[in-house]
């Protein structure tokens, strides 16, 4: 398994839609951050499926080190 790449040293603020499934990039290689574009293939790291329960703002992890994936938990502060 390859270690995830830090895509951004901070969270991504995203307005999400209710009932939509999002695939959070866990490998850090996607060009469509914070979401998956298939760049993880061959890394051993898989995206995380997340379902929006309601319309609103979500802070998705950008450093790929969060213990609350796909949410930011401040892990980027210790990079």
Contact map, one row per residue, 1 for C-alpha under 8 A:
1110000000000000000000000000000000000000001110000000000000000000000000000000000
1111000000000000000000000000000000000000001110000000000000000000000000000000000
1111100000000000000000000010000000000000000000000000000000000000000000000000000
0111110000000000000000000111100000000000000010000000000000000001100000000000000
0011111000000000000000000011100000000000000000000000000000000011000000000000000
0001111110000000000000000001000000000000000000000000000000000111000000000000000
0000111110000000000000000001100010000000000000000000000000000111000000000000000
0000011111100000000000000000000000000000000000000000000000000110000000000000000
0000011111100000000000000000000000000000000000000000000000000110000000000001101
0000000111110000000000000000000000000000000000000000000000001110000000010101000
0000000111111000000000000000000000000000000000000000000000111110000000010000000
0000000001111100000000000000000001000000000000000000000000111100000000000000000
0000000000111110000000000000000000000000000000000000000011110000000000000000000
0000000000011111000000000000000000000000000000000000000011110000000000000000000
0000000000001111100000000000000000000000000000000000001111000000000000000000000
0000000000000111110100000000000000000000000000000001011111000000000000000000000
0000000000000011111100000000000000000000000000000001111100000000000000000000000
0000000000000001111100000000000000000000000000000011111000000000000000000000000
0000000000000000111110000000000000000000000000000011110000000000000000000000000
0000000000000001111111000000000000000000000000000011000000000000000000000000000
0000000000000000001111100000000000000000000000001111000000000000000000000000000
0000000000000000000111110000000000100000000000001111000000000000000000000000000
0000000000000000000011111000000000110000000000111100000000000000000000000000000
0000000000000000000001111100000011110000000000111100000000010000000001000000000
0000000000000000000000111111110011111000000001110000000000000000000000000000000
0001000000000000000000011111000000010000000011110000000000000001000001000000000
0011100000000000000000001111110000000011001011100000000000000001000000000000000
0001111000000000000000001111110010000000000000000000000000000111000000000000000
0001101000000000000000001011111000000011000000000000000000000000000000000000000
0000000000000000000000001011111111111111000000000000000000000000000000000000000
0000000000000000000000000000111110001000000000000000000000000000000000000000000
0000000000000000000000000000011111111000000000000000000000000000000000000000000
0000001000000000000000011001011111110000000000000000000000000100000000000000000
0000000000010000000000011000010111110000000000000000000000011100000000000000000
0000000000000000000001111000010111111000000000000000000000000000000000000000000
0000000000000000000000111100010111111111000000100000000000000000000000000000000
0000000000000000000000001000011100111110000000000000000000000000000000000000000
0000000000000000000000000000010000011111100000000000000000000000000000000000000
0000000000000000000000000010110000011111100000000000000000000000000000000000000
0000000000000000000000000010110000010111111111100000000000000000000000000000000
0000000000000000000000000000000000000111111110000000000000000000000000000000000
0000000000000000000000000000000000000001111100000000000000000000000000000000000
1100000000000000000000000010000000000001111110000000000000000000000000000000000
1100000000000000000000000000000000000001111111000000000000000000000000000000000
1101000000000000000000000110000000000001101111100000000000000000000000000000000
0000000000000000000000001110000000000001000111110000000000000000000000000000000
0000000000000000000000111110000000010001000011111000000000000000000000000000000
0000000000000000000000111100000000000000000001111100000000000000000011000000000
0000000000000000000011110000000000000000000000111110000000000000000000000000000
0000000000000000000011110000000000000000000000011111000000000000000001000000000
0000000000000000011111000000000000000000000000001111100000000000000000000000000
0000000000000001111111000000000000000000000000000111111000000000000000000000000
0000000000000000111000000000000000000000000000000011111000000000000000000000000
0000000000000001111000000000000000000000000000000001111100000000000000000000000
0000000000000011110000000000000000000000000000000001111110000000000000000000000
0000000000000011100000000000000000000000000000000000011111000000000000000000000
0000000000001111000000000000000000000000000000000000001111100000000000000000000
0000000000001111000000000000000000000000000000000000000111110000000000100000000
0000000000111100000000000000000000000000000000000000000011111000000000110000000
0000000000111100000000010000000001000000000000000000000001111100000011110000000
0000000001110000000000000000000001000000000000000000000000111111110011111000000
0000011111110000000000000001000011000000000000000000000000011111000000010001000
0000111111100000000000000001000000000000000000000000000000001111110000000011000
0001111000000000000000000111000000000000000000000000000000001111110010000000000
0001000000000000000000000000000000000000000000000000000000001011111000000011000
0000000000000000000000000000000000000000000000000000000000001011111111111111000
0000000000000000000000000000000000000000000000000000000000000000111110001010000
0000000000000000000000000000000000000000000000000000000000000000011111111000000
0000000000000000000000000000000000000000000000010000000000011001011111110000000
0000000000000000000000010100000000000000000000010100000000011000010111110000000
0000000000000000000000000000000000000000000000000000000001111000010111111000000
0000000001100000000000000000000000000000000000000000000000111100010111111110000
0000000000000000000000000000000000000000000000000000000000001000011100111110000
0000000001000000000000000000000000000000000000000000000000000000010000011111100
0000000000000000000000000000000000000000000000000000000000000010111000011111111
0000000011000000000000000000000000000000000000000000000000000110110000000111111
0000000010000000000000000000000000000000000000000000000000000000000000000111111
0000000000000000000000000000000000000000000000000000000000000000000000000011111
0000000010000000000000000000000000000000000000000000000000000000000000000011111
